[in-house]
């Protein structure tokens, strides 16, 4: 059988993994970032963002492909709300949950009502139970020949080391998709995969999994030795300047972990700080307060690490005082890089539920900004994102001047993000109501 796995815009690890499963099952497979396929191909669309559901190019591709007699299945993080996927995309079925086993069964012969799928039957949607969690051990992913050209936050690819997250952040899909139990791969299997990526031309690799130091976490304990052994092994293969383990919770570090990151990686660490307000952090379910975040930054500085932090503005319950607390946090704790985003209500998360209970006119994402940026015609969440971007630049180490070009870049970025979030929120309201 001829199969095509498509991950629009970039090669995600999930798309490479599914393509590897298909190849291991004895089928011919190709992996693409572009929306192209022959009529004889079975297409698996790996969609990693709710934004894909509103993409007219994706919609028309599916319609054309099925109109020529081809089959099209959709999977990935968007499958958390299959009713929405089926309402927006005219695919044959949605693969729900972890898709490795379901994809194998589809290739053996798809039928409506197959376990692990959602599909249409006339005007009805047939939902079946998700498959049990897939084995964390799997074949080497299907690595494209041009993997060396990929640049995802500085890496050619993110290597999966484990699934699940002990956190319960209300805006995050990971613990709802993979669960809160940590399921870790064997180190030898991961390192074999790293060699395969290197041999295919990958220049830099990063650890995925939400929080890298949760690798082989069990019984409420971080396995520092396993994480350090993993970093050392990856560095031996790729070189320490070609390895990163950026995403770590502020409450999942230690001196030994930070020393290993300093020794075996590019020397950067990425914290999901999200807010400088303890009240908002509690509402977000972060599980760590502002004091813990400050301690983590100091510890990283003691190990000569560069620190990046992400912040979310526009939480439905975020007040002006909460936002000012975030600005004060950045002032008092300068970061080497900062990423600002507007709160996105990802389907089937507690944040999405809260957004749906909030009057649109009170939601900062919809409410007009009436402060100092009112002449720019921004919504409140856009104004906060814009203000925080410029504020963060003032406190980064070194001199960072907000030029006219940077001002325009930031302004256009927050307007685009705000428009996308509003569109996705309206989509949620349509399906939940």
Secondary structure, DSSP 4 states (H G I P E B T S, - for coil): -EEEEE-TTS--HHHHHHHHHHHHTT-EEEEESSS---TTPEEEEE---GGGGG-HHHHHHHHHHHHTT-EEEEESGGGGGHHHHHHH---SEEE-SS-HHHHHHHHHH--TT-TTEEEEETTEEEE-PPPPPPPS--PPP---TTGGG--BTTBSEEE--EE--S---TT-SHHHHT-SS-EE--HHHHHHHHHHHHHTT---EEE-SSSGGGTT-BTTB--HHHHHHHHHHHHHHH-GGGEE--B--TTS--HHHHHHHHHHS-SEEEEEEE-S-HHHHHHHT-S--HHHHHHHHHHHHHTT-EEEEEEEE--TT--HHHHHHHHHHHHHS--SEEEEEE----TTSHHHHHHHHS-GGGSTTTSBP-STTGGG--BHHHHHHHHHHHHHHHHSSS-----HHHHHHHHHHHHHHHHHHHHHHHHHHHHH-
